[in-house]
Amino acid sequence: MTIRECYEKMGSDYSGLLGRLGSEMIIAKFAVKFLDDPSFSQLESAVAEGRAEDAFRAAHTLKGVCLNLGFDRLYEVSSALTEKFRGRQLVDYEELLRQVEEQYKMTTDILKEYKG
């Protein structure tokens, strides 16, 4: 699988990302590094422990990383979750968190497949 095929499988705009970053090699390098990004696990921990401020920060960081890497679907749901947590309260977030978890798993599974 090529990095372009990886992004297409994710449902992301590879051409737009390539236009911004300018190099397939740069995209591939940073996309794979996402597998080591701690934002999602920090989000899970913060929610599990009821730490609303930390949950907001982790969701916001995940959103930003996804925007920069062009992970469009994960960006969209993490952005919605960030807005839900903006008031620093863990209320009525469960469905959005489930969507983030689903998109995160899909994204990382595809990246692992690409990485081989």
C-alpha positions, 0 to 999 in steps of 0.5 A: 500500500502506498501512502496515497492509498493509505489516506484514500482508505481513511477517506482523507484528502491526500491531494490537499495534504500533499499540496500543503506539505509538498512531499510524499516522503514527509507525509509518510514520515509524520503519518506513521509517527502518529502511532506513537502520539499519546493524545488518544491514550491521554484522552481515555485516561482523563475521561476514565478518571473524570478529569474534565480539563485534561480531557479537553486538552487531550481532545484539543491536541488530538484534533490539532494533530489530526488536522495537521496530518490530514486525518479528516474523519478523525479530525471531525469527530475529535473537533466535535468532542473538543467542543463538547468538553470546552465547558470543562464538564464531562456531560453527554459526551459518550456518543462522541467519544465512541465515534472518536474511538472508532475513527482512531482505531480505523486510522491506526489500523490503516497506518499499521497496515501501511507500515507493514 
